[in-house]
Amino acid sequence: MLSKTPRTFVGSTTFTITGMTCAHCRRAVTEEISGVAGVESVTVDLATGTVTVTASAPLDRADIAAAVDEAGYALVP
């Protein structure tokens, strides 16, 4: 079954991430996602386990997932 979620996005999109609990988690996720080409800003909310990513050009969700994985966490599908 195909997902109704578009593969790319422009503007702000919020993702849910598992396992973030502290300031170190916030830093790690922020640094990795900020390194993705096209990312303008990253806002991590530990209380809700979410991260909001803003991009001015089309950004592939798979690149965000890979950055989160590199930081040691996982996106919730």
N, CA and C atoms as a LAMMPS dump frame, in Angstrom:
ITEM: TIMESTEP
0
ITEM: NUMBER OF ATOMS
231
ITEM: BOX BOUNDS ff ff ff
-5.0000000000000000e+02 5.0000000000000000e+02
-5.0000000000000000e+02 5.0000000000000000e+02
-5.0000000000000000e+02 5.0000000000000000e+02
ITEM: ATOMS id mol type element x y z
1 1 1 N 0.842 -1.178 0
2 1 2 C 0 0 0
3 1 3 C 0.888 1.243 0
4 2 1 N 0.556 2.219 -0.812
5 2 2 C 1.328 3.448 -0.882
6 2 3 C 0.881 4.413 0.205
7 3 1 N 1.848 5.087 0.785
8 3 2 C 1.547 6.09 1.793
9 3 3 C 0.992 7.338 1.123
10 4 1 N 0.103 8.015 1.799
11 4 2 C -0.439 9.263 1.278
12 4 3 C 0.471 10.44 1.614
13 5 1 N 1.524 10.201 2.375
14 5 2 C 2.464 11.248 2.742
15 5 3 C 3.423 11.485 1.584
16 6 1 N 3.54 12.729 1.124
17 6 2 C 4.484 13.011 0.036
18 6 3 C 5.918 12.699 0.45
19 7 1 N 6.728 12.31 -0.528
20 7 2 C 8.122 11.952 -0.238
21 7 3 C 8.964 13.174 0.109
22 8 1 N 8.65 14.305 -0.502
23 8 2 C 9.398 15.532 -0.235
24 8 3 C 8.48 16.582 0.385
25 9 1 N 9.103 17.602 0.973
26 9 2 C 8.328 18.698 1.545
27 9 3 C 9.102 20 1.417
28 10 1 N 8.365 21.102 1.469
29 10 2 C 8.911 22.453 1.503
30 10 3 C 8.164 23.17 2.618
31 11 1 N 8.86 24.006 3.37
32 11 2 C 8.238 24.682 4.504
33 11 3 C 8.526 23.9 5.77
34 12 1 N 7.633 23.983 6.736
35 12 2 C 7.837 23.303 8.018
36 12 3 C 7.056 22.002 8.086
37 13 1 N 7.72 20.958 8.553
38 13 2 C 7.098 19.647 8.754
39 13 3 C 7.567 19.106 10.092
40 14 1 N 6.657 18.48 10.827
41 14 2 C 6.981 17.927 12.139
42 14 3 C 7.034 16.406 12.053
43 15 1 N 8.098 15.852 12.636
44 15 2 C 8.321 14.404 12.676
45 15 3 C 8.318 13.951 14.13
46 16 1 N 7.884 12.723 14.381
47 16 2 C 7.968 12.125 15.709
48 16 3 C 9.185 11.216 15.732
49 17 1 N 9.972 11.318 16.816
50 17 2 C 11.208 10.547 16.956
51 17 3 C 11.161 9.773 18.264
52 18 1 N 11.583 8.519 18.222
53 18 2 C 11.595 7.708 19.436
54 18 3 C 12.936 7.812 20.158
55 19 1 N 12.888 7.791 21.476
56 19 2 C 14.097 7.677 22.284
57 19 3 C 14.741 8.957 22.777
58 20 1 N 14.246 10.119 22.413
59 20 2 C 14.864 11.368 22.876
60 20 3 C 14.392 11.679 24.294
61 21 1 N 15.364 11.926 25.199
62 21 2 C 14.981 12.18 26.588
63 21 3 C 15.734 13.331 27.253
64 22 1 N 16.804 13.834 26.631
65 22 2 C 17.638 14.811 27.338
66 22 3 C 18.247 15.843 26.385
67 23 1 N 19 16.768 26.96
68 23 2 C 19.645 17.824 26.171
69 23 3 C 20.641 17.237 25.173
70 24 1 N 21.32 16.156 25.535
71 24 2 C 22.248 15.512 24.596
72 24 3 C 21.481 15.003 23.374
73 25 1 N 20.326 14.403 23.608
74 25 2 C 19.487 13.912 22.508
75 25 3 C 19.126 15.069 21.588
76 26 1 N 18.695 16.171 22.18
77 26 2 C 18.307 17.349 21.401
78 26 3 C 19.468 17.829 20.538
79 27 1 N 20.663 17.935 21.129
80 27 2 C 21.845 18.389 20.385
81 27 3 C 22.189 17.447 19.24
82 28 1 N 22.195 16.147 19.525
83 28 2 C 22.571 15.157 18.512
84 28 3 C 21.624 15.205 17.314
85 29 1 N 20.337 15.235 17.581
86 29 2 C 19.346 15.261 16.502
87 29 3 C 19.436 16.58 15.737
88 30 1 N 19.56 17.681 16.455
89 30 2 C 19.654 18.996 15.815
90 30 3 C 20.877 19.076 14.908
91 31 1 N 22.017 18.619 15.386
92 31 2 C 23.251 18.676 14.59
93 31 3 C 23.153 17.828 13.326
94 32 1 N 22.638 16.622 13.455
95 32 2 C 22.554 15.738 12.285
96 32 3 C 21.567 16.271 11.247
97 33 1 N 20.384 16.701 11.687
98 33 2 C 19.397 17.199 10.73
99 33 3 C 19.869 18.512 10.115
100 34 1 N 20.516 19.356 10.897
101 34 2 C 21.022 20.638 10.376
102 34 3 C 22.046 20.432 9.271
103 35 1 N 22.711 19.287 9.267
104 35 2 C 23.707 18.979 8.25
105 35 3 C 23.129 18.558 6.913
106 36 1 N 21.824 18.345 6.852
107 36 2 C 21.177 17.948 5.597
108 36 3 C 21.033 19.194 4.714
109 37 1 N 21.487 19.1 3.482
110 37 2 C 21.403 20.223 2.552
111 37 3 C 19.96 20.676 2.377
112 38 1 N 19.736 21.973 2.515
113 38 2 C 18.405 22.537 2.334
114 38 3 C 17.657 22.804 3.619
115 39 1 N 18.152 22.281 4.75
116 39 2 C 17.48 22.513 6.031
117 39 3 C 17.798 23.923 6.504
118 40 1 N 16.756 24.7 6.807
119 40 2 C 16.928 26.057 7.309
120 40 3 C 16.931 26.11 8.823
121 41 1 N 16.042 25.334 9.455
122 41 2 C 15.991 25.328 10.916
123 41 3 C 15.468 23.997 11.43
124 42 1 N 15.837 23.716 12.69
125 42 2 C 15.426 22.479 13.363
126 42 3 C 15.014 22.853 14.777
127 43 1 N 13.83 22.429 15.198
128 43 2 C 13.363 22.675 16.55
129 43 3 C 12.943 21.348 17.16
130 44 1 N 13.619 20.958 18.243
131 44 2 C 13.329 19.691 18.912
132 44 3 C 12.506 19.965 20.166
133 45 1 N 11.419 19.225 20.349
134 45 2 C 10.585 19.317 21.543
135 45 3 C 10.655 17.972 22.261
136 46 1 N 11.458 17.917 23.327
137 46 2 C 11.641 16.662 24.056
138 46 3 C 10.346 16.18 24.699
139 47 1 N 9.525 17.103 25.19
140 47 2 C 8.293 16.728 25.887
141 47 3 C 7.347 15.931 24.993
142 48 1 N 7.299 16.294 23.717
143 48 2 C 6.394 15.597 22.799
144 48 3 C 7.11 14.576 21.925
145 49 1 N 8.45 14.583 21.957
146 49 2 C 9.216 13.658 21.121
147 49 3 C 9.144 14.008 19.655
148 50 1 N 9.038 15.309 19.369
149 50 2 C 8.919 15.735 17.981
150 50 3 C 10.058 16.661 17.583
151 51 1 N 10.258 16.755 16.279
152 51 2 C 11.214 17.702 15.713
153 51 3 C 10.535 18.359 14.521
154 52 1 N 10.632 19.688 14.465
155 52 2 C 10.078 20.441 13.346
156 52 3 C 11.231 20.91 12.485
157 53 1 N 11.158 20.566 11.203
158 53 2 C 12.21 20.895 10.246
159 53 3 C 11.631 21.871 9.233
160 54 1 N 12.383 22.943 8.963
161 54 2 C 11.958 23.933 7.977
162 54 3 C 12.947 23.938 6.821
163 55 1 N 12.409 23.908 5.607
164 55 2 C 13.229 23.909 4.395
165 55 3 C 12.628 24.866 3.377
166 56 1 N 13.486 25.54 2.617
167 56 2 C 13.003 26.482 1.605
168 56 3 C 12.941 25.838 0.223
169 57 1 N 13.574 24.698 0.069
170 57 2 C 13.567 23.951 -1.189
171 57 3 C 13.089 22.534 -0.881
172 58 1 N 12.611 21.794 -1.889
173 58 2 C 12.143 20.43 -1.632
174 58 3 C 13.197 19.596 -0.898
175 59 1 N 12.757 18.958 0.162
176 59 2 C 13.637 18.147 0.997
177 59 3 C 13.043 16.749 1.089
178 60 1 N 13.86 15.738 0.877
179 60 2 C 13.408 14.346 0.907
180 60 3 C 13.292 13.867 2.353
181 61 1 N 12.147 13.298 2.698
182 61 2 C 11.935 12.778 4.059
183 61 3 C 12.947 11.679 4.397
184 62 1 N 13.405 10.942 3.393
185 62 2 C 14.396 9.88 3.628
186 62 3 C 15.716 10.469 4.135
187 63 1 N 16.052 11.675 3.683
188 63 2 C 17.28 12.318 4.17
189 63 3 C 17.154 12.684 5.645
190 64 1 N 15.963 13.101 6.06
191 64 2 C 15.734 13.413 7.474
192 64 3 C 15.801 12.129 8.29
193 65 1 N 15.181 11.067 7.788
194 65 2 C 15.211 9.774 8.487
195 65 3 C 16.639 9.275 8.645
196 66 1 N 17.463 9.432 7.606
197 66 2 C 18.861 8.993 7.669
198 66 3 C 19.643 9.811 8.69
199 67 1 N 19.387 11.112 8.759
200 67 2 C 20.074 11.965 9.727
201 67 3 C 19.681 11.592 11.153
202 68 1 N 18.405 11.317 11.37
203 68 2 C 17.929 10.914 12.694
204 68 3 C 18.558 9.577 13.069
205 69 1 N 18.629 8.661 12.122
206 69 2 C 19.265 7.347 12.35
207 69 3 C 20.741 7.522 12.723
208 70 1 N 21.425 8.424 12.029
209 70 2 C 22.84 8.694 12.299
210 70 3 C 23.034 9.225 13.723
211 71 1 N 22.044 9.964 14.217
212 71 2 C 22.109 10.498 15.575
213 71 3 C 21.805 9.423 16.62
214 72 1 N 21.3 8.265 16.175
215 72 2 C 21.033 7.167 17.1
216 72 3 C 19.576 7.012 17.481
217 73 1 N 18.678 7.612 16.715
218 73 2 C 17.264 7.56 17.014
219 73 3 C 16.494 7.106 15.768
220 74 1 N 15.174 7.056 15.858
221 74 2 C 14.395 6.601 14.698
222 74 3 C 13.129 7.435 14.569
223 75 1 N 12.76 7.726 13.314
224 75 2 C 11.493 8.379 13.041
225 75 3 C 10.37 7.385 13.224
226 76 1 N 9.257 7.862 13.745
227 76 2 C 8.065 7.028 13.835
228 76 3 C 7.359 7.11 12.489
229 77 1 N 7.097 5.954 11.858
230 77 2 C 6.46 5.992 10.522
231 77 3 C 5.078 6.611 10.563
